[in-house]
Amino acid sequence: MILSAVGLGVILSKLDPTTKLANIVLFYTDLFALIFSLTFLVGVSVRYKFGSREHLPRHMLLSARQSAWFGLLILASFILLSFQLFTWWNTLLLVFSLIFLESYFLFK
């Protein structure tokens, strides 16, 4: 998490994320890594504190998957925003599709 935050700071301060495709890919990749690691740590710690402690590997798997979904949601929102396609119905469609995917994995 610390490395991705430092990396994002370096990308924003040293590189122009709007000039080259490689800079844009680096920015979005590092942003995803930061969001994923932050939400993973929060998810595991909340599940550990309020849930049963004997199912820690299952909690880690759930937190990792939900962190990936949340990271993809934020990343897709930023990409839609960069193309001026960020509307409430696009976001709602994206949120509902991720909810359906997560419910599939939970009840499989």
C-alpha positions, 0 to 999 in steps of 0.5 A, a space after each residue: 500500500 505504501 509503495 503504491 501511494 509513493 508510486 502514485 505520488 511520483 507519477 503525478 509529480 514527475 510524469 504527465 499522465 495525459 501525454 503518453 499511453 504508457 503514463 496513462 497505463 501506469 497511472 491507472 495501474 498504480 491507482 488500482 493497486 492503491 485502491 485494492 490494497 487499501 480496501 483489502 486491509 480495511 476489509 480484512 481488519 473489519 471482518 477480523 474485528 467483527 466476524 469469527 476469527 477462525 475463518 481468516 483465509 475465507 475472510 481474506 478471499 472475500 476481501 480480496 475479491 470485493 477489493 478487486 470489484 471496488 477497484 475496478 468500479 473506481 477505475 472504470 469510473 475514472 476511465 468513463 470520466 476521462 472520455 466524458 461518458 460518466 453519467 448516472 445510468 452508466 455508473 448504475 449499470 456498472 454497479 449493478 453488474 458488479 453486484 450481480 457478479 459478487 452475488 454469483 460468487 457468494 452463492 455459488 
